[in-house]
Amino acid sequence: MKKGLVFVVLSVMLLLAIFAFSDETLRVLVPIGGGYTIEDQEAIAKEFERDNPGVNVEMEYVGWDELWNKIVTSVGVGAAPDVMYIGSRWIPALAEMGAIEPIDDLVTQEKYDMYWETVWDTVRYNEHIYAIVRAMSTKVFIYNKDLFKKHNLEVPKNWDELLHAAKTIHDPKNGVYGVAMAGQKFISTVTQFQHYLYANGGRILDEEGNVVINDSKAIRALDFYKELSSYAQPAIIEWRREDLIKLFETGKVGFYLDHVHNALAAMEKGVDVGLLKFPGGPDADLPYSTVIVTDSMAISAQSKNKELAAKFINYMTTLEKQAEWDLTLGFVPPMKREAELPEFQTWYWKPYIEVIQYGYPEAVGIKDWEAVQQVIVDAIHSVLLDVSEPKQALDNAARIISILQQ
């Protein structure tokens, strides 16, 4: 009788343990768009569940346009997911509001050494690491070889030659444009301008946190941006950078700035594509430049499953998983050893990887990126629409950004 009772008790305890284990749920917030698809994310969740029996991954999807508001709202009502895919540019703001916590203890030296230092700079705030990079992009100029050959143009090596190439190719009466540029009030317009800013040695903030977006280097960058836009497609303030590939694929654009996957897309449409690293400007210290843009995975400060969240992030960012992700979606490898894989040795990958060493992160030290990007795009608009001169526009932007940084 006693043996039977013991058996029943043990059986019940085992069943309770199994049910408790199987109820372990991890909530993951994921943006859709910009290369991210529901199908890819669902496959990742299933793989993690397969390798971690008893764990249920609940993927929550939202468009990139709504992601920031979704995060802030969920944090505000105390219902934040365990893991959040974020634009790394948001880390200072999320850290300041206590939405995410430093994860320095989760980053081993071995893990740290896998990445370029500039990649860590995108997820570092106040000397702490807050997330692990999941996706990275650099950009170079994609140019139409046929149009360059037609006009006997060499590949530009400096800003004067860029301007000359755009001016020479530009033939709007026949629907041919020297360059394609973005001007819509959207994040990618700001990132596009940052390439010109960084290429001339300019910054939004200096290393001490002072606002320097209105210094002589920045003014010269915006002045060149405006001058180059004279040889772009009409109504550039209506264009997002994400849509410029459609124009370039027609074979009637000299060059424009974009990701590697759109270089491949243009080739598939029959465009004879060449790639050009963004040359340094007249005031630059470096020969080339790019903006290091990353998306990363952070653990919510509200999470009750932080160990499982950390396990999920580490699982997603092994060398093998990261390489699979980047090759599938066309992202630049953030890991040094990953960049050495045979798949990344093709001619079209090389410039995107080579330029990493000259890159600078998108939003170092900026406390409220959403507000700051709006200030910058307003400045760009005012210049493109001939409302302000570059100095006036950037002086006004610097004044507002200084207030936002307080």
N, C-alpha and C positions, 0 to 999 in steps of 0.2 A: 504493500500500500504506500509506504513511504517512498520506495523507489519510483513508483508510478507518479507520485506527486512531484518528486524532484524532476522527473523527466518532463512533466507538463510545464513546470515553472521555467526550466531551462529552455524549452521550446518557445514559450511565450517571450522570454527575454531575447532569444535569437531573432524571432520575428519582429519584435520592437526595434531591435538594432538594425535589422535589414531595412525596415520602413523608414527609420530615422535617417539612415545613410542614403536611401534612394530619394529622400525629400530634400537633399542638399541641392539648392538651386542657386545658380549664379546669374545675375541680371547684367546684361552687357548692352550699353547704348552705342549704336553704330550709325554713322551717316551714310546716306545713299547718294550717289552721284560722284563726279570727279574720278571715275574709275571703279568706285565701290559699287558692287551689285548685291542684291539680296541672295542670289544663288551662290555666290562666292562665300558670303558670310555664313549661310546655312551649312555649307559644306565644312567650313572651319568648326562650327559648333558641333556638328556630328562627329568629326574626328576627335575632338576633345572628349566628348561623351564616351566614345568608343574606347579611348585609352584611359578613361577615368570612370569605371563602372560605378553607377549610383549617383552620378552628378548630372543634373539637368541644367543646360544652358538656355536661358531665355534671352533671345536677341530682340532688342527694341530698335525699330528703324525710324529714322527721320531724315528729311532732306538737309543738305548742308545749309541752306538758307534759314532753316528753322532750328538748327542744332544748338546754337548759343542760347536762344531763348528757352529751349527745352531743358538744357542743363540748369540754367539759373532758376527756372520755375520749379524743377524737381528738387533742387537743393533747398529752395525757399520753403517748400512744404514738407521737408524731411523725408522725401521719397526718392532720393538719388539712387541710381543703379550702382552696382558694385564696381563695375569697370566702365570707364567712359573713353571712347575714341574722341579726341579733341584736336582742334588746330592748336599746335604748340604755342602759337602767338597769344593764346588765352591764358597761359599758365600764370603769369603775374596776377591777373585779375582773379582767377580762381583760387590762387594761394592766399591772396589778400582777404577774400571773403570766407576763407576756411573751408572751401568746398573740397579741396584735395590736400594731401599731406605729403611731406618729403618721403622719398623712398630710398634714400641713400643706403640704408642697411640692406636693401634687396639687391643692390648692384655690387656684385663681386668684382675684384680686380680683373679677373678673366673676362667677365662680361663687359667691363668698361673698355678694356683694350681691344675689343672687337670692332669698335666704332671710331670714326674720325673725331678728333676733338671738337671740331666745329659743329658736329651733329649733337654732341652733349650740350653745347652752348645754347641750342634751341630749346632745351627742356630744363635749363638751369635758371634758378631765380634766387637771389640773396644767398648765393653760394650753396644752394641745395638742389638736388635733382628731384623733380616731381613726376616724371613720366619716362617711359621707354618709347623710343621712336619706332613707329610701325611703317610709315611711308615717307619717302623723301623725294623732292624734285629739285633739279637744277634746270636752267634753261640756256639755250644757245640760239643764235640766229639760224633759221632754216632758209636757205636761199634757192632760187630757181636757176639752175646752171644754164639752161637754154637762153634765158633772158640776159644773163651775164655774158654769155658767148656772143649773142646777137649784137651786143653793144661794146664788145671788146673790153670788158671790165675785168680787172683782177679782183681777187678776193680782198675785201677791205681789211686794212691792218690798223686803222685808227678812225677817229670820228670824222675827220675831213673826208676820208675815202668812203665812209658809210653815206655821208650826205651826198657826195658826188654820185655814188651808185644809184641812190634813190632818185636824185634829180634827173639823171641820164635815162633811166628806165621809164620814168613817169610819163604817161601818155593818156591822160584821162579821156580825151576825145574818142579814143579807141578802147576804152575800158581797161587800160593797163595802168597799174599803180606801182610806184617805186617801192613802197613799204606798206604793210598793213599794221595798224595800231589800234589799241583799245582806248576808249575814253568814257565809257559808261560809268555811272556811279556804282562801282562794285569793287570788291576786294582785289580782283585780278588786275584792275587798272592801277591800283596803288602798288601792287607787286611789280607790275611792268615798269612804272616810273622808278621804283627802287633800284632796278637794274642800272638805269642811267645814273642815279644818285651814287650808288656804290662804285660804279665803274669810274667815276670821277673822284673817288676818295671821300665822298660825302657820307653823312650818317644822319639819322634822326636824332639820336642821343650820342654823346661821346662816352668814353669809358668811365667818366666820373658822373654820368647821368645828366649832364647839362644838355639842354636842347640846342642843337646846332643845325637844324634843318634849313636855317636861313643864312648860313655862312656862304662865302664866295664860291665854294665848290658846288654846293647845292643849287645856288642861283644859276651857275653856268650849266648845270645838268638840266634844269627845267627850261632854260633858254634853248638848249639844243633840242630837247624834246619837242618844244613848240616849233622850232625851225624844221625839224625832220617831218613833223606832221603836215607840213605844206605839201608833201609828196606822198601822202597817204590817201586811202579811199575817202569818199565824201562822208560827211556826218559821222566822224569817228566817235563823237560823244554818245552815239546810239549803239556802239559796238562793245561787246564783251570780248576779252581775249579768247575765251572758250569757243567763240563762234568764228574766229578769224581763219581757222583751218578750212572752212567752207569756201572762203574767198581764195585762199592760196591754192586749193585743189583745182581751181579753174585754169591754172597756169598763167594767170595774168597779174601776178604780184611778184615783185623782185625779191623781197625777203621779209621775214617777221620773226618774232621771238616766241618760242614755244617748247613743249615737252618732246621727248623722243618718240612717244607713241604717235604723235601727230606728224612727225617726220616720216614715220613708217606708213601712216595713213595716206599721206600725199604721194608716196612712192607707189602705193597700190593703185592710186588713181592715174598713174602714168607720168607724174611730174619727176623730172630729173633733178634730184635733191642734192644739195651740198650743205654742209654744216660749218658754222663759223662761231667760234667762241667770242663772247662779247668783249671787244677791245677796251682797254683802259682809256679814260678820257685825258684831256690835256693836263689836268691837275693830279692825276693818279700816281700812286707809288707802285702799283702792280700792273702787269701787262694785260690781265684779263679780270673778269669779275662775273659773279653770279649771286643771286639771292638764294640762300639755303632755306627752303620751305619744308617743314615737316608736319606730319600728323603723328600723334602719339597716344599711348594708352596709359591712363592714370587711374588710380584707385580712389574711390570716393571716401572722404573722411567719415561719411555716415555708414559705410559698409560694415556689416556684421560678419562678412565672410572674407576678411582681408587676406588670410592665408591662401584660400582658394583663388581669390582674385590674382594674387601674386603668382600662383602656380599657372593660371591661365595665361597671364602676360608672358611669363618665361617660356611657356610652351609655344606661344605664337611667335616668339622672337628668337628661336634657335636659328643657327645658320641655315639649316635645311628648309625650315618653314619660311624664313624671311626670303630666301632666294626663290622659292616656289611662288611666293606672293608677288615679288617684284617682277619676275619674268612673266607671270600671268597677266598682271595689270599694267606693266610698262613703267614701273617706278625705278628711280635711280637707287642702286644699292647703298644703304647707309653703313654697311659693314665692310671693312677693308678686305678681309678674306673673301667675302662674297664677290667683291669687284674683280677678284682674280680668277673666278670661275670661267671656264671656256666660253660659256654663253654670252659673257659680257665683253669679249675681246673683239667683237665685230667693229667695223669702221664707224657705224652709226652710234654705238654706245660710247666709244672712247672719249669724244669731246665732252659729253655730259659728265663723265667720271673724272676726266682730267681737270675740269674746272672747279671741282670741289675744293681743292687746295687754295683757290683764290676767293672762295665764297665767304659770305657773312650772313648771319641769321636774319630772319625777317623782322623780328620784334624784340630784340634784346632789351630788357629792363623797362618796357613800356607797360604801365600799370593798367591802362584801359584801352586795349587795342581797338575795340569796336568804335569808340569815340575818336581816337586818334586817326584811324583810317578814314573816317568821314571828313575830318579836318583836312587831311592831305588830298583826298579826292576833290574836295571843294576848291582847294588851291589850284589843282590841275585844271579843273573846269574853268575857273575864272581866267586862266591864262589862255586856254584853248579857245575860249569865246571872246577873247580880246577885252575882257572886263578889267583885268589887272596885268601889270608887268610882273615878271617872275619874282623880282625882289619884293615888291609890295605884297604879292600873294603869299610868299614864304615868310615874310615878317609877320603877317597876320596869323599864319598857321603856327609859327613858333610861339607867339604870345598865348594862343589858346592851349597848345600842348603843354606849355609851362604850367598853366593853371591845372590842367588835368593830371600832371605828374605830382602835384602837391599832396 
